[in-house]
């Protein structure tokens, strides 16, 4: 078999909990959208504009770079973005990391399952509800970042 045939064969046989696939995709999509919002804020509001160059920062690194760019710009950006990052931005990032860096295992019920990465909150089995909540938190973080941007634009123009 060719490598492409092997990849197709193995990708169709991965043992999974089918009930988690759509919520896991939703959570990933929400994380990607937050990453995009962070990149837009860096480029449009705090930098030299958008670029077609690859954006290779992880979400955590991008958020750190966002804070640095806001600090260079000064208030109101520094305080608004710093507050966003230390509040809902940080909570969303931590939850995304806790889920994205999960461990696969066979659960007591015989199903293939995912266990959250170790944090101070402890580990737990990932459920559809946990993934949906994370997607909501990531989306709220993106919306709150947009609100912070709008507020800063208004103050900067006043």
C-alpha positions as MATLAB code, in Angstrom:
seq = 'XXXXXXXXXXXXXXXXXXXXXXXXXXXXXXXXXXXXXXXXXXXXXXXXXXXXXXXXXXXXXXXXXXXXXXXXXXXXXXXXXXXXXXXXXXXXXXXXXXXXXXXXXXXXXXXXXXXXXXXXXXXXXXXXXXXXXXXXXXXXXXXXXXXXXXXXXXXXXX';
ca = [
       0.000    0.000    0.000;
       1.130    3.531   -0.703;
       1.465    6.029    2.114;
      -1.704    7.826    0.972;
      -3.615    4.534    1.021;
      -2.278    3.737    4.486;
      -3.256    7.166    5.758;
      -6.785    6.759    4.364;
      -7.035    3.268    5.863;
      -5.877    4.281    9.332;
      -7.852    7.532    9.432;
     -11.086    5.608    8.929;
     -10.347    3.175   11.732;
      -9.391    5.429   14.632;
     -11.308    4.344   17.724;
     -13.317    7.351   18.876;
     -16.368    8.342   20.846;
     -18.561    9.512   17.972;
     -20.573   11.730   20.356;
     -17.515   13.935   20.898;
     -16.569   14.595   17.276;
     -18.930   17.503   16.529;
     -18.402   19.245   19.912;
     -14.629   18.790   19.562;
     -14.783   20.343   16.102;
     -16.859   23.235   17.431;
     -14.359   23.889   20.223;
     -11.473   23.794   17.728;
     -13.312   26.149   15.398;
     -13.939   28.614   18.238;
     -10.241   28.503   19.179;
      -9.260   29.207   15.575;
     -11.652   32.177   15.475;
     -10.149   33.581   18.689;
      -6.672   33.155   17.225;
      -7.833   35.071   14.142;
      -9.278   37.879   16.303;
      -5.971   38.180   18.159;
      -4.066   38.323   14.872;
      -6.443   40.976   13.493;
      -6.037   43.105   16.609;
      -2.251   42.917   16.372;
      -2.232   43.789   12.677;
      -5.135   46.218   12.290;
      -5.114   48.080   15.582;
      -1.628   47.746   17.003;
       0.584   47.141   13.987;
       1.131   48.073   10.378;
      -1.978   46.377    9.000;
      -2.821   42.899    7.902;
      -0.332   40.854    5.983;
      -0.521   37.736    3.875;
       2.542   36.389    5.648;
       2.047   33.179    7.633;
       1.112   33.678   11.249;
       3.000   30.991   13.060;
       2.420   31.894   16.698;
       0.505   29.518   18.899;
      -2.597   31.008   20.479;
      -0.782   31.547   23.791;
       2.203   33.179   22.109;
      -0.102   35.347   19.973;
      -1.892   36.542   23.103;
       1.455   37.405   24.707;
       2.486   39.327   21.577;
      -0.893   41.108   21.635;
      -0.245   42.354   25.163;
       3.285   43.508   24.229;
       1.944   45.411   21.207;
      -0.785   47.022   23.336;
       1.790   48.069   25.939;
       3.900   49.699   23.224;
       0.843   51.634   22.047;
       0.005   52.759   25.600;
      -3.369   53.495   27.134;
      -6.174   52.914   26.533;
      -4.877   49.857   24.652;
      -2.448   48.646   27.311;
      -5.014   48.551   30.102;
      -7.906   47.206   28.007;
      -5.916   44.433   26.336;
      -4.018   43.625   29.534;
      -7.296   43.290   31.414;
      -8.789   41.140   28.667;
      -5.722   38.881   28.612;
      -5.576   38.403   32.384;
      -9.324   37.810   32.580;
     -11.424   36.001   30.014;
      -8.577   35.671   27.528;
      -6.501   33.675   30.014;
      -9.445   31.529   31.118;
     -10.308   30.690   27.503;
      -6.693   29.845   26.684;
      -6.330   27.610   29.734;
      -9.544   25.738   28.954;
      -8.545   25.276   25.323;
      -5.136   23.959   26.383;
      -6.686   21.653   28.970;
      -8.860   20.092   26.268;
      -6.505   20.228   23.295;
      -3.695   18.495   25.196;
      -5.947   15.670   26.350;
      -4.981   12.034   26.721;
      -6.869    9.259   24.916;
      -7.769    6.158   26.913;
     -10.320    3.377   27.195;
     -12.828    4.387   29.881;
     -14.454    2.169   32.460;
     -17.523    1.859   30.215;
     -15.356    0.427   27.421;
     -15.656    3.547   25.240;
     -12.708    5.361   23.797;
     -12.473    8.552   25.815;
     -10.427   11.680   26.365;
      -9.044   12.921   29.695;
      -8.251   16.599   30.212;
      -4.633   17.601   30.624;
      -3.455   17.992   34.186;
      -4.157   21.356   35.767;
      -4.747   22.712   39.234;
      -8.426   21.784   38.667;
      -7.522   18.141   38.267;
      -8.239   15.819   35.392;
     -11.652   14.789   34.165;
     -13.218   12.859   31.338;
     -14.086   15.121   28.427;
     -17.788   15.260   27.645;
     -19.814   16.940   24.918;
     -21.026   19.436   27.521;
     -17.476   20.315   28.563;
     -16.512   20.880   24.921;
     -19.598   23.018   24.260;
     -18.824   25.149   27.315;
     -15.241   25.606   26.114;
     -16.482   26.633   22.663;
     -18.743   29.191   24.308;
     -15.927   30.513   26.494;
     -13.583   30.853   23.499;
     -16.281   32.649   21.518;
     -17.048   34.963   24.432;
     -13.330   35.771   24.702;
     -13.325   36.689   21.016;
     -16.416   38.899   21.435;
     -14.938   40.578   24.521;
     -11.695   41.241   22.637;
     -13.749   42.928   19.916;
     -15.526   45.043   22.557;
     -12.156   46.069   24.005;
     -10.938   47.021   20.525;
     -14.031   49.116   19.837;
     -13.729   50.883   23.181;
     -10.057   51.681   22.571;
     -10.743   52.981   19.075;
     -13.396   55.344   20.444;
     -11.128   56.573   23.251;
      -8.176   56.991   20.881;
     -10.265   59.163   18.586;
     -11.803   61.278   21.335;
];
